[in-house]
Amino acid sequence: MPPISPLAPDAFPDLPAVAGVRAAAKACGVRYATGRLDVTLIELAPHSSVAGVFTRSLTASAPVEWCREALAMTGGRGRAILVNAGNANAFTGKRGQETASAEVRATAKALGCGNHDVLLASTGVIGEPMPAERITRHLEGLADELAAGGWEAAAQAIMTTDTFPKGAWATAEIDGTTVTLAGIAKGSGMIQPDMATMLAFAFTDADIAPEALQTLLREVNEQTFNCITVDGDTSTSDTLLLAATGKAGNAAIIEADDPRLADFRRALTEVMTDLAQQVVRDGEGAQKFVTIRVRGAASDPAAKRIGLAIGNSPLVKTAIAGEDANWGRIVMAVGKAGERADRDRLSIAIGGIEIARNGEAVAAYDETPVAQHMQGREIEIDVDVGVGGGQATVWTCDLTHGYIDINADYRS
């Protein structure tokens, strides 16, 4: 395992159990050396609502295709989520579909549910067929070990090049009833989700109908996982699932615009933002966490596209890695984004210190405090493109030689 990212949290959070959710993790030898956890099974209470968003890649994996079919067939219900690391089961043709089907059947048998009640996710090497028995032979054992909690082991079992497991939680009030949210995620490279992160799973005991849960997830996802980038690459396997077991006892929420969802929306945004930022903090080779705030754009989506253009620029990212306050590279990235920007009203600040104003360098600009800011772990860039009221925040990391080292050796 590589060294833990210097941007990692101090420890895995003490996630609470969520009523109606049980989990187990096991070392199944999918790809990694014996003893490394690589498969997670999560059981959901009967009648649980499940919402999902998935990669927009045209080379989506067999598990992604299965999830889309399953959620459509059940109308947004589910009983189980089976996740493996080490092999993405992507670009594996008919054999990949057969592997997914075998996993589904074995899980359904172990838990006594229907095939379409089972959701799948896989992450790891693309294009390598995986014998289904590496996982299916462990399903009965995993089912026997299911227990409330166990989040850290579940998060560890879905890691690939991640250097730390990722978890977050929050509580909210619905009609005076306290509901709990807990989530885990994995992701380190091949990250510009354009839907979600590599893999993320969130769970709540709230009673929320499938259609409302799906709408809520899509909306919050746009502000969280769809605002991160490590390297600008969208995975074949990106999967974000949100399950609601209904065990908290609140009166059922049927519509996404129900005002009783306000605090739950706040809590879900908090959990998903935390997980999304942890993915960036674990970016392959990352040494610096970068927050990019864009305002003055033609619209909020335009502001996000400008922010991602800055966050994905290798020149910007390497300048940050080299602790060089080269704001000309930010100007370049704004200009290439394909969104309206007024060159003569453009303003840029780094670390809260304005560097450029109205399209030119600030008179008597002193780079010393900016250089000091660039030496830290947390970098802040603010840009005003001067054409409207659109705004967005994007999170990324620097680009170091560590990224090359990790990806050059990924399959070895």
Kinemage of the C-alpha trace (Angstrom):
@kinemage 1
@onewidth
@group {chain A} dominant
@subgroup {mainchain}
@vectorlist {calphas} color= white
{ca met a 1} P 0.000 0.000 0.000
{ca pro a 2} L 1.218 3.549 -0.757
{ca pro a 3} L 1.782 5.999 2.107
{ca ile a 4} L -1.381 7.614 3.460
{ca ser a 5} L -2.126 10.920 1.770
{ca pro a 6} L -0.899 13.962 3.736
{ca leu a 7} L -4.373 15.425 3.154
{ca ala a 8} L -6.179 12.512 4.840
{ca pro a 9} L -8.411 12.996 7.903
{ca asp a 10} L -6.847 12.052 11.225
{ca ala a 11} L -8.972 8.901 11.461
{ca phe a 12} L -11.975 7.124 10.025
{ca pro a 13} L -15.069 8.683 11.596
{ca asp a 14} L -17.157 6.806 14.154
{ca leu a 15} L -20.103 6.177 11.858
{ca pro a 16} L -23.338 5.144 13.597
{ca ala a 17} L -25.349 2.100 12.616
{ca val a 18} L -28.316 2.838 10.364
{ca ala a 19} L -31.494 0.941 11.192
{ca gly a 20} L -32.300 -1.519 8.423
{ca val a 21} L -28.721 -1.757 7.121
{ca arg a 22} L -26.226 -4.560 7.792
{ca ala a 23} L -22.794 -5.019 6.234
{ca ala a 24} L -19.936 -7.503 5.998
{ca ala a 25} L -16.537 -7.424 4.287
{ca lys a 26} L -14.201 -10.216 3.291
{ca ala a 27} L -10.863 -10.933 1.619
{ca cys a 28} L -11.904 -12.962 -1.433
{ca gly a 29} L -8.736 -12.803 -3.506
{ca val a 30} L -10.322 -10.972 -6.426
{ca arg a 31} L -6.935 -9.539 -7.368
{ca tyr a 32} L -4.967 -8.541 -4.313
{ca ala a 33} L -2.739 -10.541 -2.015
{ca thr a 34} L -4.367 -12.850 0.493
{ca gly a 35} L -5.733 -10.998 3.481
{ca arg a 36} L -6.682 -7.709 1.829
{ca leu a 37} L -10.400 -6.979 2.126
{ca asp a 38} L -11.875 -6.700 -1.363
{ca val a 39} L -15.595 -7.550 -1.246
{ca thr a 40} L -18.381 -5.828 0.667
{ca leu a 41} L -21.969 -7.087 1.021
{ca ile a 42} L -24.606 -4.682 2.305
{ca glu a 43} L -28.115 -5.879 3.166
{ca leu a 44} L -31.092 -3.505 3.171
{ca ala a 45} L -34.406 -3.977 4.953
{ca pro a 46} L -37.337 -5.133 2.805
{ca his a 47} L -39.083 -2.342 0.861
{ca ser a 48} L -36.059 -0.012 1.075
{ca ser a 49} L -35.995 2.796 -1.483
{ca val a 50} L -32.830 3.026 -3.592
{ca ala a 51} L -31.750 5.877 -5.861
{ca gly a 52} L -28.740 5.804 -8.151
{ca val a 53} L -26.708 7.855 -10.581
{ca phe a 54} L -24.107 6.277 -12.791
{ca thr a 55} L -21.277 7.022 -15.172
{ca arg a 56} L -22.063 8.665 -18.490
{ca ser a 57} L -19.208 6.744 -20.068
{ca leu a 58} L -20.175 4.930 -23.263
{ca thr a 59} L -18.002 2.010 -22.127
{ca ala a 60} L -19.891 1.459 -18.868
{ca ser a 61} L -19.192 -1.699 -16.882
{ca ala a 62} L -21.487 -4.724 -16.619
{ca pro a 63} L -22.395 -3.882 -12.972
{ca val a 64} L -23.451 -0.350 -14.001
{ca glu a 65} L -25.659 -1.751 -16.755
{ca trp a 66} L -27.150 -4.248 -14.303
{ca cys a 67} L -27.950 -1.529 -11.729
{ca arg a 68} L -29.756 0.558 -14.314
{ca glu a 69} L -31.862 -2.441 -15.297
{ca ala a 70} L -32.531 -3.528 -11.715
{ca leu a 71} L -33.666 -0.112 -10.482
{ca ala a 72} L -35.949 0.250 -13.493
{ca met a 73} L -37.452 -3.195 -12.893
{ca thr a 74} L -38.107 -2.628 -9.168
{ca gly a 75} L -39.186 0.988 -9.400
{ca gly a 76} L -36.337 2.083 -7.143
{ca arg a 77} L -36.335 -0.656 -4.531
{ca gly a 78} L -33.490 -2.886 -3.356
{ca arg a 79} L -32.397 -5.437 -0.775
{ca ala a 80} L -28.654 -5.784 -1.305
{ca ile a 81} L -25.524 -4.092 -2.649
{ca leu a 82} L -22.507 -6.242 -3.564
{ca val a 83} L -19.243 -4.402 -4.206
{ca asn a 84} L -15.802 -5.664 -5.162
{ca ala a 85} L -12.414 -4.042 -5.680
{ca gly a 86} L -9.540 -5.231 -7.858
{ca asn a 87} L -11.459 -5.868 -11.075
{ca ala a 88} L -13.889 -3.418 -12.697
{ca asn a 89} L -15.677 -6.077 -14.779
{ca ala a 90} L -15.675 -3.470 -17.540
{ca phe a 91} L -15.026 -4.024 -21.244
{ca thr a 92} L -15.310 -7.752 -20.649
{ca gly a 93} L -18.136 -8.456 -23.116
{ca lys a 94} L -20.537 -11.368 -22.672
{ca arg a 95} L -18.277 -12.950 -20.059
{ca gly a 96} L -18.591 -9.825 -17.914
{ca gln a 97} L -22.372 -10.003 -18.105
{ca glu a 98} L -22.262 -13.663 -17.117
{ca thr a 99} L -20.055 -12.820 -14.130
{ca ala a 100} L -22.474 -10.107 -13.022
{ca ser a 101} L -25.422 -12.485 -13.395
{ca ala a 102} L -23.689 -15.172 -11.354
{ca glu a 103} L -22.938 -12.674 -8.578
{ca val a 104} L -26.544 -11.513 -8.562
{ca arg a 105} L -27.943 -15.054 -8.356
{ca ala a 106} L -25.572 -16.058 -5.554
{ca thr a 107} L -26.392 -12.923 -3.558
{ca ala a 108} L -30.128 -13.338 -4.040
{ca lys a 109} L -29.918 -16.952 -2.905
{ca ala a 110} L -27.830 -16.077 0.161
{ca leu a 111} L -30.261 -13.351 1.256
{ca gly a 112} L -33.515 -14.894 0.064
{ca cys a 113} L -34.493 -12.045 -2.227
{ca gly a 114} L -35.188 -11.558 -5.932
{ca asn a 115} L -32.421 -11.113 -8.494
{ca his a 116} L -33.451 -7.558 -9.318
{ca asp a 117} L -33.304 -6.686 -5.620
{ca val a 118} L -29.513 -7.007 -5.848
{ca leu a 119} L -27.331 -4.091 -6.971
{ca leu a 120} L -23.700 -4.452 -8.042
{ca ala a 121} L -20.614 -2.264 -8.212
{ca ser a 122} L -17.052 -3.133 -9.200
{ca thr a 123} L -13.834 -1.157 -9.345
{ca gly a 124} L -10.301 -1.985 -10.428
{ca val a 125} L -8.543 -3.021 -13.599
{ca ile a 126} L -10.518 -2.619 -16.849
{ca gly a 127} L -10.615 -5.303 -19.548
{ca glu a 128} L -9.593 -8.328 -17.493
{ca pro a 129} L -12.246 -11.068 -17.162
{ca met a 130} L -12.897 -12.166 -13.600
{ca pro a 131} L -14.031 -15.690 -12.711
{ca ala a 132} L -17.312 -15.254 -10.845
{ca glu a 133} L -16.464 -17.968 -8.324
{ca arg a 134} L -13.825 -15.760 -6.717
{ca ile a 135} L -16.777 -13.877 -5.240
{ca thr a 136} L -19.757 -16.239 -5.384
{ca arg a 137} L -18.120 -18.916 -3.245
{ca his a 138} L -17.948 -16.396 -0.378
{ca leu a 139} L -21.542 -15.113 -0.509
{ca glu a 140} L -22.987 -17.536 2.048
{ca gly a 141} L -20.162 -16.678 4.446
{ca leu a 142} L -20.641 -12.964 3.905
{ca ala a 143} L -24.364 -13.297 4.564
{ca asp a 144} L -23.650 -15.113 7.841
{ca glu a 145} L -21.360 -12.279 8.957
{ca leu a 146} L -23.762 -9.399 8.253
{ca ala a 147} L -24.033 -7.007 11.186
{ca ala a 148} L -25.068 -3.445 11.936
{ca gly a 149} L -22.227 -0.948 11.564
{ca gly a 150} L -18.915 -2.297 10.321
{ca trp a 151} L -18.493 0.730 8.076
{ca glu a 152} L -14.710 0.962 8.213
{ca ala a 153} L -14.180 -2.599 6.999
{ca ala a 154} L -16.782 -2.037 4.279
{ca ala a 155} L -14.982 1.127 3.166
{ca gln a 156} L -11.601 -0.630 3.178
{ca ala a 157} L -12.915 -3.455 1.004
{ca ile a 158} L -13.834 -1.122 -1.869
{ca met a 159} L -10.442 0.635 -2.071
{ca thr a 160} L -8.046 0.332 -5.023
{ca thr a 161} L -5.276 2.957 -5.123
{ca asp a 162} L -6.939 4.780 -2.212
{ca thr a 163} L -4.620 5.387 0.718
{ca phe a 164} L -7.388 5.660 3.336
{ca pro a 165} L -11.008 4.517 3.759
{ca lys a 166} L -13.621 7.243 3.402
{ca gly a 167} L -16.715 7.732 5.548
{ca ala a 168} L -19.050 10.502 6.693
{ca trp a 169} L -22.296 10.829 8.621
{ca ala a 170} L -24.900 13.308 9.836
{ca thr a 171} L -28.333 13.456 11.423
{ca ala a 172} L -31.420 15.422 10.426
{ca glu a 173} L -34.946 16.115 11.631
{ca ile a 174} L -38.076 15.167 9.707
{ca asp a 175} L -41.309 16.158 11.478
{ca gly a 176} L -39.520 16.020 14.816
{ca thr a 177} L -38.089 12.565 14.132
{ca thr a 178} L -34.309 12.211 14.112
{ca val a 179} L -33.013 10.354 11.066
{ca thr a 180} L -29.454 9.151 10.490
{ca leu a 181} L -27.303 9.314 7.368
{ca ala a 182} L -24.047 7.398 6.878
{ca gly a 183} L -21.953 6.952 3.765
{ca ile a 184} L -18.751 5.417 2.457
{ca ala a 185} L -16.832 6.068 -0.761
{ca lys a 186} L -13.741 5.121 -2.709
{ca gly a 187} L -11.830 7.095 -5.276
{ca ser a 188} L -8.312 8.310 -5.925
{ca gly a 189} L -7.680 8.425 -9.665
{ca met a 190} L -9.758 8.415 -12.855
{ca ile a 191} L -11.829 11.124 -11.208
{ca gln a 192} L -13.981 13.623 -12.957
{ca pro a 193} L -17.197 11.838 -12.294
{ca asp a 194} L -19.706 13.655 -14.514
{ca met a 195} L -22.278 11.847 -12.360
{ca ala a 196} L -20.836 10.663 -9.075
{ca thr a 197} L -17.525 9.502 -7.777
{ca met a 198} L -15.809 6.198 -8.547
{ca leu a 199} L -18.004 4.415 -5.987
{ca ala a 200} L -20.113 5.904 -3.182
{ca phe a 201} L -22.893 4.463 -1.061
{ca ala a 202} L -25.067 6.373 1.398
{ca phe a 203} L -27.732 5.027 3.734
{ca thr a 204} L -30.497 6.528 5.836
{ca asp a 205} L -33.268 5.201 8.044
{ca ala a 206} L -35.623 7.918 6.783
{ca asp a 207} L -38.849 6.955 5.002
{ca ile a 208} L -38.567 8.554 1.551
{ca ala a 209} L -40.302 7.247 -1.562
{ca pro a 210} L -38.071 6.127 -4.469
{ca glu a 211} L -38.987 8.928 -6.885
{ca ala a 212} L -38.397 11.642 -4.286
{ca leu a 213} L -35.119 10.001 -3.245
{ca gln a 214} L -33.932 9.856 -6.873
{ca thr a 215} L -34.711 13.536 -7.478
{ca leu a 216} L -32.985 14.538 -4.259
{ca leu a 217} L -29.885 12.491 -5.072
{ca arg a 218} L -29.532 13.977 -8.554
{ca glu a 219} L -29.846 17.516 -7.228
{ca val a 220} L -27.336 17.100 -4.394
{ca asn a 221} L -24.940 15.168 -6.618
{ca glu a 222} L -24.634 18.156 -8.953
{ca gln a 223} L -23.336 20.275 -6.067
{ca thr a 224} L -20.977 17.663 -4.633
{ca phe a 225} L -19.526 14.701 -6.546
{ca asn a 226} L -20.044 16.446 -9.877
{ca cys a 227} L -17.882 19.319 -8.621
{ca ile a 228} L -14.692 17.335 -8.057
{ca thr a 229} L -11.824 16.390 -10.324
{ca val a 230} L -8.446 14.739 -9.848
{ca asp a 231} L -7.394 14.101 -13.428
{ca gly a 232} L -10.384 14.866 -15.675
{ca asp a 233} L -11.102 11.199 -16.460
{ca thr a 234} L -14.557 9.639 -16.062
{ca ser a 235} L -14.549 5.992 -14.975
{ca thr a 236} L -16.412 3.146 -16.649
{ca ser a 237} L -17.678 2.168 -13.201
{ca asp a 238} L -18.846 5.361 -11.459
{ca thr a 239} L -21.742 4.478 -9.173
{ca leu a 240} L -23.513 6.471 -6.464
{ca leu a 241} L -26.338 4.763 -4.573
{ca leu a 242} L -28.541 6.184 -1.801
{ca ala a 243} L -30.778 3.802 0.163
{ca ala a 244} L -33.585 4.729 2.562
{ca thr a 245} L -34.835 1.914 4.794
{ca gly a 246} L -37.843 3.703 6.348
{ca lys a 247} L -36.967 2.438 9.828
{ca ala a 248} L -36.737 5.830 11.567
{ca gly a 249} L -40.517 6.097 11.893
{ca asn a 250} L -41.093 9.452 10.203
{ca ala a 251} L -44.211 10.004 8.125
{ca ala a 252} L -43.343 8.967 4.578
{ca ile a 253} L -42.006 11.652 2.226
{ca ile a 254} L -43.520 11.250 -1.228
{ca glu a 255} L -42.407 14.386 -3.097
{ca ala a 256} L -38.878 15.799 -3.391
{ca asp a 257} L -40.152 19.361 -2.930
{ca asp a 258} L -41.820 18.521 0.408
{ca pro a 259} L -40.664 21.266 2.827
{ca arg a 260} L -40.185 18.596 5.506
{ca leu a 261} L -37.109 17.449 3.554
{ca ala a 262} L -35.217 20.711 4.103
{ca asp a 263} L -33.057 19.508 6.990
{ca phe a 264} L -32.516 16.111 5.388
{ca arg a 265} L -31.336 17.832 2.203
{ca arg a 266} L -28.879 19.824 4.310
{ca ala a 267} L -27.567 16.645 5.971
{ca leu a 268} L -27.292 14.744 2.686
{ca thr a 269} L -25.370 17.642 1.146
{ca glu a 270} L -23.051 17.659 4.154
{ca val a 271} L -22.322 13.912 3.910
{ca met a 272} L -21.855 13.897 0.140
{ca thr a 273} L -19.650 17.009 0.201
{ca asp a 274} L -17.477 15.429 2.873
{ca leu a 275} L -17.097 12.196 0.887
{ca ala a 276} L -16.441 14.027 -2.383
{ca gln a 277} L -13.736 16.166 -0.799
{ca gln a 278} L -12.122 13.086 0.760
{ca val a 279} L -11.819 11.600 -2.731
{ca val a 280} L -9.906 14.701 -3.844
{ca arg a 281} L -7.777 14.644 -0.687
{ca asp a 282} L -6.793 11.109 -1.691
{ca gly a 283} L -6.057 12.058 -5.300
{ca glu a 284} L -3.218 9.949 -6.641
{ca gly a 285} L 0.016 11.632 -5.631
{ca ala a 286} L -1.823 14.655 -4.194
{ca gln a 287} L 0.004 16.976 -1.821
{ca lys a 288} L -2.373 19.944 -1.901
{ca phe a 289} L -6.181 20.305 -1.728
{ca val a 290} L -7.443 23.069 -3.977
{ca thr a 291} L -10.734 24.981 -3.700
{ca ile a 292} L -11.690 26.952 -6.804
{ca arg a 293} L -14.532 29.474 -6.508
{ca val a 294} L -15.863 31.045 -9.678
{ca arg a 295} L -18.357 33.905 -9.783
{ca gly a 296} L -19.547 36.450 -12.303
{ca ala a 297} L -20.333 33.756 -14.889
{ca ala a 298} L -23.282 33.678 -17.283
{ca ser a 299} L -24.924 30.901 -15.211
{ca asp a 300} L -24.126 28.458 -12.414
{ca pro a 301} L -23.403 25.607 -14.887
{ca ala a 302} L -21.110 27.954 -16.837
{ca ala a 303} L -19.273 28.811 -13.618
{ca lys a 304} L -18.785 25.112 -12.884
{ca arg a 305} L -17.397 24.458 -16.359
{ca ile a 306} L -14.931 27.309 -15.906
{ca gly a 307} L -13.952 25.963 -12.487
{ca leu a 308} L -13.371 22.485 -13.907
{ca ala a 309} L -11.296 23.928 -16.757
{ca ile a 310} L -9.043 25.512 -14.137
{ca gly a 311} L -9.025 22.401 -11.941
{ca asn a 312} L -8.190 20.090 -14.852
{ca ser a 313} L -5.422 22.172 -16.378
{ca pro a 314} L -2.109 20.286 -16.070
{ca leu a 315} L -0.325 23.634 -16.170
{ca val a 316} L -2.360 25.023 -13.279
{ca lys a 317} L -2.045 21.808 -11.287
{ca thr a 318} L 1.717 21.500 -11.761
{ca ala a 319} L 2.181 25.163 -10.863
{ca ile a 320} L 0.340 24.460 -7.611
{ca ala a 321} L 2.523 21.388 -7.022
{ca gly a 322} L 5.586 23.569 -7.583
{ca glu a 323} L 4.173 26.269 -5.267
{ca asp a 324} L 4.346 28.793 -8.104
{ca ala a 325} L 1.680 31.522 -8.055
{ca asn a 326} L 1.545 31.608 -11.852
{ca trp a 327} L -1.827 33.297 -12.299
{ca gly a 328} L -1.313 33.535 -16.062
{ca arg a 329} L -2.125 29.820 -16.223
{ca ile a 330} L -5.458 30.505 -14.531
{ca val a 331} L -6.199 33.167 -17.155
{ca met a 332} L -5.399 30.605 -19.843
{ca ala a 333} L -7.756 28.035 -18.316
{ca val a 334} L -10.609 30.538 -18.059
{ca gly a 335} L -10.156 31.425 -21.701
{ca lys a 336} L -10.245 27.820 -22.928
{ca ala a 337} L -13.358 26.839 -20.950
{ca gly a 338} L -15.721 27.759 -23.779
{ca glu a 339} L -17.878 29.953 -21.539
{ca arg a 340} L -18.368 33.701 -21.654
{ca ala a 341} L -15.755 35.727 -19.802
{ca asp a 342} L -14.884 39.411 -20.037
{ca arg a 343} L -11.117 39.656 -20.383
{ca asp a 344} L -11.122 43.285 -19.238
{ca arg a 345} L -13.193 42.603 -16.106
{ca leu a 346} L -11.477 39.383 -15.071
{ca ser a 347} L -10.249 39.283 -11.464
{ca ile a 348} L -8.177 36.592 -9.726
{ca ala a 349} L -7.241 36.050 -6.089
{ca ile a 350} L -5.106 33.335 -4.498
{ca gly a 351} L -5.310 32.771 -0.763
{ca gly a 352} L -7.677 35.738 -0.499
{ca ile a 353} L -5.106 38.116 -1.972
{ca glu a 354} L -6.172 39.815 -5.177
{ca ile a 355} L -3.572 39.386 -7.901
{ca ala a 356} L -5.399 40.607 -10.992
{ca arg a 357} L -8.243 43.099 -11.315
{ca asn a 358} L -10.143 44.295 -14.358
{ca gly a 359} L -8.027 42.290 -16.744
{ca glu a 360} L -4.552 43.234 -15.532
{ca ala a 361} L -2.166 42.713 -12.662
{ca val a 362} L -2.887 44.650 -9.478
{ca ala a 363} L -0.554 47.618 -9.176
{ca ala a 364} L 2.304 47.078 -6.724
{ca tyr a 365} L 1.263 43.441 -6.298
{ca asp a 366} L 3.404 41.747 -3.633
{ca glu a 367} L 3.788 38.026 -4.354
{ca thr a 368} L 5.347 37.223 -0.969
{ca pro a 369} L 2.125 36.394 0.972
{ca val a 370} L 0.737 34.504 -2.027
{ca ala a 371} L 3.930 32.442 -2.230
{ca gln a 372} L 3.549 31.648 1.456
{ca his a 373} L -0.034 30.518 0.841
{ca met a 374} L 1.119 28.273 -1.997
{ca gln a 375} L 3.454 26.465 0.406
{ca gly a 376} L 0.496 25.220 2.464
{ca arg a 377} L -1.666 22.130 2.030
{ca glu a 378} L -4.926 24.049 1.448
{ca ile a 379} L -4.966 26.283 -1.649
{ca glu a 380} L -7.774 28.725 -2.467
{ca ile a 381} L -8.361 30.298 -5.878
{ca asp a 382} L -11.105 32.854 -6.541
{ca val a 383} L -12.019 34.014 -10.024
{ca asp a 384} L -14.581 36.588 -11.185
{ca val a 385} L -15.184 36.459 -14.949
{ca gly a 386} L -17.316 39.614 -14.987
{ca val a 387} L -20.327 38.725 -17.142
{ca gly a 388} L -23.208 37.701 -14.845
{ca gly a 389} L -24.373 36.223 -11.560
{ca gly a 390} L -23.410 32.573 -12.013
{ca gln a 391} L -21.219 30.967 -9.377
{ca ala a 392} L -19.839 27.545 -8.445
{ca thr a 393} L -17.234 25.878 -6.273
{ca val a 394} L -14.992 23.093 -7.584
{ca trp a 395} L -12.495 20.978 -5.660
{ca thr a 396} L -9.305 19.479 -7.078
{ca cys a 397} L -5.714 18.661 -6.136
{ca asp a 398} L -2.255 19.304 -7.472
{ca leu a 399} L -0.491 17.107 -10.026
{ca thr a 400} L 2.775 15.563 -8.854
{ca his a 401} L 5.158 12.906 -10.079
{ca gly a 402} L 3.417 10.557 -7.666
{ca tyr a 403} L 0.446 10.433 -10.045
{ca ile a 404} L 2.717 9.120 -12.794
{ca asp a 405} L 4.342 6.564 -10.499
{ca ile a 406} L 0.995 5.147 -9.347
{ca asn a 407} L -0.559 4.896 -12.783
{ca ala a 408} L 2.550 3.618 -14.560
{ca asp a 409} L 2.611 0.653 -12.167
{ca tyr a 410} L -1.163 0.166 -11.757
{ca arg a 411} L -1.408 -3.291 -13.339
{ca ser a 412} L 1.884 -4.665 -12.026
